[in-house]
Amino acid sequence: MTPSISDSAPVDNASLRAAVEAFATTPEQSTYLDVVRGCLQGRLLLDSTGSDRPTVEADGSYSFPAGATLQFAGGTGPDGRPALFAFTSQQQINRMHPDDLSDVQALVQPAAGALQLASTERYGWLYIDPAGPTCAISNRDAAFALRGDRNDAVKQALEIADPAASKAAVLDALAENGPLLLAVDTDSVPASGVSDGTPVRIRDSVDPDGNPVLLAFTSGPEVSARNVADSFATRPAAEIIHDAIQAPYGGLVINPGGPWMALSAEELRVVLHRIAGATPG
């Protein structure tokens, strides 16, 4: 893991903290999945109190000299396996050290980086804000969240609060032709996993006017947030957009579990034109 603090803005992952609080209030599958998918965006802190101090460079980045000790706070999960602690803000770390704040150290990491570390054999669990309210993510679920392709650019664009700015950012991100996921009815997939020529059932929906729209997702956890039993298939954005403007569809809805966005056929054609213009040859 290569830590970085080149972005000096304080970490305050309020959206993930809200998801954790919602899970603690109502601990069920849907609120748990909201926490897992929230861990694919933003930043978290790891408590490195007791580690050797890093060397800080002029640009704000830092590194540890050879032989330096680097340790992260953790505990034990419900099954006795080691747990890694991660925090949504510095205040959450400080709650773990109420009597000696002067020695507290923290490393900034992408939230997905904390998931990645928790998915290794070293850990069995990832606890978010262990001082409470908290949520424990299992090693297996951390690995699932990271499995397959993700489109973090589209997901980040969906998180923008201003609707007009969010739509513009989503369209720009889609024009990069990164991966998107389709939700697949698992019951339509052959048990062998090998196609027998029968089409699988792709999940769709209807817009407020009752017109069919295709559904697309930015990650596996986003698919699970809508229907935990569904499988998923990954395609380039251009292929999914092309299907979304073919009959019977008249548009695309991305991440229906929220934050979500509906795009019209006209908007999608513009994106396809941009992708085609950027493709060599």
SULFEN-V682703 format. One record per pair of residues at least 4 apart in sequence whose ideal C-beta (glycine too) atoms are under 7 Angstrom apart, sorted by the first residue. I is the first residue (numbers start at 0). J is the second residue. Records with the same first field share a line. If there is no record, write none. Layout:
I=J + J
//
This chain:
0=112 + 116
2=61 + 106 + 107 + 108
3=60 + 107
4=59 + 60 + 61 + 107
5=58 + 59 + 60
7=59
9=89
10=42 + 43 + 44 + 88 + 89 + 107
11=88
12=16 + 41 + 42 + 43 + 87 + 88 + 110
13=17
14=18 + 37 + 41
15=19 + 37 + 38 + 41 + 87 + 110 + 127
16=20 + 87 + 128
17=21
18=22 + 33 + 34 + 37
19=23 + 34 + 127 + 128 + 132 + 133 + 134
20=24 + 132
21=25 + 30 + 33
22=26 + 30 + 31 + 34 + 134
23=132 + 133 + 134
25=30
26=30
27=31
28=32 + 227
29=33
30=34
31=35 + 134
32=36 + 220 + 223 + 224
33=37 + 224
34=38 + 127 + 134 + 136
35=136 + 140 + 144 + 220
36=218 + 220 + 221 + 224
38=110 + 111 + 113 + 114 + 136 + 144
39=110 + 111 + 144 + 149 + 154 + 218 + 220
40=110 + 154 + 155 + 158
41=110
42=107 + 108 + 109 + 110
43=85 + 86 + 87 + 108 + 110 + 113
44=85 + 86 + 89 + 92 + 105 + 106 + 107
45=71 + 85 + 105 + 106 + 108 + 113
46=71 + 72 + 84 + 86 + 92 + 95 + 105
47=69 + 70 + 71 + 104 + 105 + 106
48=72 + 96 + 102 + 103 + 104
49=70
50=68 + 69 + 70 + 104
51=63 + 67 + 68
53=61 + 62 + 63
54=61 + 62 + 64
55=61
56=60 + 61
63=67 + 69
71=83
72=84 + 95
73=81 + 82 + 83 + 84
74=82 + 84 + 126 + 129
75=79 + 81 + 82
76=80 + 82 + 123 + 124 + 135
78=123
80=123 + 124
81=121 + 122 + 123
82=122 + 123 + 124 + 125 + 126 + 135
83=116 + 117 + 122 + 125
84=126 + 129
85=113 + 125 + 127
86=91 + 92 + 128
87=91 + 127 + 128
89=93 + 105
90=94
91=128 + 130
92=103 + 105
93=100 + 103
94=130
95=130
96=100 + 103
108=112 + 113
110=114
111=115 + 145
112=116
113=117 + 125
114=118 + 125 + 141 + 144 + 145
115=145
116=122
117=122 + 124 + 125 + 136 + 138 + 141
118=138 + 141 + 142 + 145
122=138
123=138
124=135 + 136 + 137 + 138
125=136 + 141
126=133 + 135
127=133 + 134
128=132 + 133
129=133
136=140 + 141
137=141
138=142
139=143
140=144
141=145
142=146
143=219
144=219 + 220
146=219
147=219 + 233
148=178 + 233
149=217 + 218
150=154 + 177 + 178 + 179 + 217
151=155
152=156 + 172 + 175 + 177
153=157 + 169 + 172 + 173 + 217 + 253
154=158 + 217
156=165 + 168 + 169 + 172
157=165 + 169 + 253 + 254 + 258 + 260
158=258
159=164 + 165 + 168
161=165
162=166
163=167
164=168
165=169 + 260
166=170 + 260
167=171
168=172
169=173 + 260
170=174 + 266 + 270
173=236 + 240 + 270
174=270 + 273 + 274
176=235 + 236 + 237 + 274
177=236
178=233 + 235
179=215 + 216 + 217 + 234 + 236 + 239
180=215 + 216 + 218 + 219 + 222 + 231 + 232 + 233
181=201 + 215 + 231 + 232 + 234 + 239
182=202 + 214 + 216 + 222 + 225 + 226 + 229 + 231
183=187 + 188 + 199 + 200 + 201 + 229 + 230 + 231 + 232
184=199 + 200 + 202 + 229
185=228 + 229 + 230
187=199 + 200
188=199 + 230
189=193 + 194 + 195
202=214 + 229
203=211 + 212 + 213 + 214
204=212 + 214 + 252 + 255
205=209 + 210 + 211 + 212
206=210 + 212 + 250 + 261
210=249
211=247 + 248 + 249
212=248 + 249 + 250 + 251 + 252 + 261
213=239 + 242 + 243 + 248 + 251
214=252 + 255
215=239 + 251 + 253
216=221 + 222 + 231 + 254
217=221 + 253 + 254
219=223 + 231
220=224
221=254 + 256
222=229 + 231
223=227
224=256
225=255 + 256
234=238 + 239
236=240
237=241 + 271 + 274
238=242
239=243
240=244 + 251 + 267 + 270 + 271
241=245 + 271
242=248
243=248 + 250 + 251 + 267
244=248 + 264 + 267 + 268
249=264
250=261 + 262 + 263 + 264 + 267
251=262 + 267
252=259 + 261
253=259 + 260
254=258 + 259
255=259
262=266 + 267
263=267
264=268
265=269
266=270
267=271
268=272
269=273
270=274
271=275
272=276
273=277
274=278
//
